[in-house]
Amino acid sequence: MLRIQKESAGDTTRLRLSGRIQSTDIDDIWAQLDDHAFHIILDLDEVTLVDVEVVRFLSDCEDGGVVLAHCPLFVRGWIIRERAEGAQP
């Protein structure tokens, strides 16, 4: 189960994500993001499990300028592998 804590300060929004993130949670994460924030941080320190759609979502977020803070090594490794596979012809 995913828990989201939102902190906004000035032009920065930080979402602290805890627990399991499944593809069905992606819309909930988007709903919490502040459209007026110039800096968005997804703090993944307490994330325990993700699925492939979440990894792709996180990769797309990062490509769009979102900071993935405290990204667990298993998630970072998976993002790197997904990017490498997507770059292959």
C-alpha positions in Angstrom: 0.0 0.0 0.0 1.3 3.4 -1.0 1.4 6.4 1.4 2.0 9.9 0.0 3.1 12.9 2.1 3.2 16.2 0.3 5.3 19.2 1.3 5.2 22.4 -0.6 7.5 25.4 0.0 7.7 28.2 -2.5 8.3 26.8 -5.9 9.2 23.3 -4.7 6.9 20.4 -4.1 8.2 17.2 -2.4 6.3 14.0 -2.3 7.5 11.4 0.1 6.4 8.0 -1.1 6.3 5.0 1.3 5.5 1.4 0.7 4.6 -0.4 -2.4 4.0 1.6 -5.6 1.9 -0.1 -8.3 0.8 1.1 -11.7 -2.7 1.8 -10.3 -1.0 4.4 -8.0 0.4 6.5 -10.8 -2.7 8.7 -11.2 -2.7 9.3 -7.4 0.9 10.5 -7.6 0.1 12.8 -10.5 -2.9 14.2 -8.6 -0.6 15.3 -5.7 1.9 17.2 -7.9 1.6 20.9 -7.9 1.3 22.3 -11.4 2.8 25.6 -10.2 6.0 24.1 -8.7 9.1 24.6 -10.7 11.0 22.0 -8.7 9.4 18.6 -8.0 11.1 16.0 -5.8 9.9 12.4 -5.4 11.5 11.1 -2.2 11.7 7.3 -2.6 13.5 6.6 0.6 10.8 4.4 2.1 9.7 2.6 -1.2 9.8 -1.1 -0.8 8.4 -2.5 -4.1 7.6 -1.2 -7.6 6.3 -2.7 -10.8 7.6 -2.2 -14.3 5.0 0.5 -15.2 6.1 2.5 -12.1 9.8 2.2 -13.1 8.9 3.6 -16.6 6.8 6.3 -14.9 9.8 7.3 -12.7 12.1 7.2 -15.6 9.8 9.5 -17.6 9.5 11.8 -14.5 13.3 12.1 -14.2 13.6 12.7 -17.9 11.1 15.6 -17.5 13.2 17.2 -14.7 11.7 15.6 -11.6 14.3 14.8 -9.0 14.2 11.2 -7.6 15.7 11.7 -4.1 16.9 8.7 -2.1 16.1 6.3 -5.0 16.6 2.7 -3.8 19.4 0.9 -5.6 17.0 -1.8 -6.9 14.8 0.9 -8.5 17.8 2.9 -9.9 19.2 -0.3 -11.5 15.9 -1.2 -13.0 15.5 2.4 -14.5 19.0 2.1 -16.0 18.1 -1.3 -17.5 14.8 -0.1 -18.9 16.5 2.9 -20.5 19.2 0.7 -22.0 16.6 -1.7 -23.4 14.6 1.2 -24.8 17.7 2.6 -26.6 18.4 -0.7 -28.4 17.1 -1.0 -32.0 
